[in-house]
Amino acid sequence: MKITEYGKLVRKARLDASITMLQMADEMEVAPSYLSALEVGRKKIPAAFVQRVREFFSKRGIEVSQRATVFDCRPCQTDAR
């Protein structure tokens, strides 16, 4: 599958912060496979999760634009580990 615009932003932010997908998943209390699925478009991105990601990177001084996520998001769902 093709990486989404959201996936590109998150991957770049992770690299800029020197954080692995596993580290991010652990800190956000989700499965690494869930993060991967969001990045490559296998799962729709819950709107509430977008905010969690923005806060995650904001704490590290990295701004993740919401612009690229608008078309990838859908209303809030429960995140499962």
C-alpha positions as CSV (number, residue, x, y, z in Angstrom):
1,M,0.0,0.0,0.0
2,K,1.0,3.6,-0.6
3,I,2.0,5.6,2.4
4,T,-0.5,8.3,3.2
5,E,0.2,12.0,3.6
6,Y,-0.4,11.5,7.3
7,G,2.1,8.6,7.3
8,K,4.7,10.8,5.6
9,L,4.3,13.5,8.3
10,V,4.4,11.1,11.2
11,R,7.4,9.2,9.9
12,K,9.3,12.4,9.3
13,A,8.4,13.7,12.8
14,R,9.5,10.4,14.3
15,L,12.8,10.6,12.5
16,D,13.3,14.2,13.5
17,A,12.7,13.2,17.1
18,S,14.9,10.1,16.8
19,I,11.9,8.0,18.0
20,T,11.2,4.5,16.6
21,M,7.7,3.3,15.8
22,L,8.0,0.9,18.7
23,Q,8.9,3.7,21.2
24,M,6.0,5.8,19.9
25,A,3.6,2.9,20.2
26,D,4.7,2.1,23.7
27,E,4.4,5.7,24.8
28,M,1.0,6.1,23.1
29,E,-0.2,2.8,24.5
30,V,-1.1,1.3,21.1
31,A,0.3,-1.6,19.1
32,P,3.2,-0.9,16.6
33,S,1.1,-2.7,14.0
34,Y,-1.7,-0.1,14.6
35,L,0.6,2.8,14.0
36,S,2.0,1.1,10.9
37,A,-1.5,0.4,9.6
38,L,-2.4,4.1,10.0
39,E,0.7,5.3,8.2
40,V,0.2,3.1,5.2
41,G,-3.5,3.6,4.9
42,R,-4.7,0.1,6.0
43,K,-6.8,1.7,8.7
44,K,-8.7,5.0,8.8
45,I,-7.3,7.5,11.2
46,P,-9.6,8.4,14.1
47,A,-9.8,12.2,14.5
48,A,-9.1,11.9,18.3
49,F,-5.9,9.9,17.5
50,V,-4.7,12.7,15.2
51,Q,-4.8,15.1,18.2
52,R,-3.0,12.5,20.4
53,V,-0.2,12.3,17.8
54,R,0.0,16.1,17.6
55,E,0.3,16.3,21.4
56,F,2.9,13.5,21.4
57,F,5.2,15.4,19.0
58,S,4.4,18.8,20.5
59,K,5.9,17.7,23.8
60,R,9.1,17.1,21.8
61,G,9.1,20.5,20.1
62,I,7.9,19.1,16.8
63,E,4.8,20.5,15.1
64,V,2.8,18.0,13.0
65,S,0.5,19.9,10.6
66,Q,-3.1,18.9,10.6
67,R,-3.5,19.9,7.0
68,A,-2.4,16.6,5.5
69,T,-4.5,14.6,7.9
70,V,-7.9,16.2,7.0
71,F,-8.7,13.8,4.2
72,D,-7.4,10.7,6.0
73,C,-9.5,11.2,9.2
74,R,-12.8,9.9,10.2
75,P,-14.8,10.5,13.4
76,C,-13.4,9.3,16.7
77,Q,-13.1,5.6,17.4
78,T,-11.7,3.6,20.3
79,D,-8.0,2.9,20.0
80,A,-7.2,-0.7,20.7
81,R,-3.9,-2.2,21.7
